[in-house]
Amino acid sequence: MADYYDSADLAKFGEIGREAPELAGKFFDYYAAVFAEGALSEREKALIALAVAHAVQCPYCIDAYTQTCLEKGSNPAEMTEAVHVAAAIRGGASLVHGLQMRKTAEKLSF
C-alpha cells in the first residue's frame, strides 16, 4: 500500500450508502440542508467546514472544502485565516485541559 489516503476515494463518498441506503439518504438530506444558504451564507459555511476539516484532520474534507471555498469566492488568505482559527481553538482546548491535569495532580500529590 503506497498511501492510506487516496484522494480518488473522495469521489466514491456516495457509496457509503450501499449497505444502508435509508440511513445514507437521511445523512445526505441533512448534509444538504446544513450547507444550504441560511443565516450564514454558503461561502461562510464552507470556510467553517474547512476550518473544522483541519481540526479533525480529515484529508478528504480538506480537499473537498478547499475546492468549495474557492468555488464560493473565498481566497487563500481567508482560507488560511480560517485554518488559524481552528488551530487556535484546538490549541486552547488542549491548554485549558491542563487545569484538569493540575487538579488531578494536586489531589494525588503526596
Secondary structure in CASP SS format (residue, H / E / C, confidence):
PFRMAT SS
TARGET T0000
AUTHOR 0000-0000-0000
METHOD secondary structure of the structure
MODEL  1
M C 1.00
A C 1.00
D C 1.00
Y C 1.00
Y C 1.00
D C 1.00
S H 1.00
A H 1.00
D H 1.00
L H 1.00
A H 1.00
K H 1.00
F H 1.00
G H 1.00
E H 1.00
I H 1.00
G H 1.00
R C 1.00
E C 1.00
A C 1.00
P H 1.00
E H 1.00
L H 1.00
A H 1.00
G H 1.00
K H 1.00
F H 1.00
F H 1.00
D H 1.00
Y H 1.00
Y H 1.00
A H 1.00
A H 1.00
V H 1.00
F H 1.00
A C 1.00
E C 1.00
G C 1.00
A C 1.00
L C 1.00
S C 1.00
E H 1.00
R H 1.00
E H 1.00
K H 1.00
A H 1.00
L H 1.00
I H 1.00
A H 1.00
L H 1.00
A H 1.00
V H 1.00
A H 1.00
H H 1.00
A H 1.00
V H 1.00
Q C 1.00
C C 1.00
P H 1.00
Y H 1.00
C H 1.00
I H 1.00
D H 1.00
A H 1.00
Y H 1.00
T H 1.00
Q H 1.00
T H 1.00
C H 1.00
L H 1.00
E H 1.00
K C 1.00
G C 1.00
S C 1.00
N C 1.00
P H 1.00
A H 1.00
E H 1.00
M H 1.00
T H 1.00
E H 1.00
A H 1.00
V H 1.00
H H 1.00
V H 1.00
A H 1.00
A H 1.00
A H 1.00
I H 1.00
R H 1.00
G H 1.00
G H 1.00
A H 1.00
S H 1.00
L H 1.00
V H 1.00
H C 1.00
G H 1.00
L H 1.00
Q H 1.00
M H 1.00
R H 1.00
K H 1.00
T H 1.00
A H 1.00
E H 1.00
K H 1.00
L H 1.00
S C 1.00
F C 1.00
END
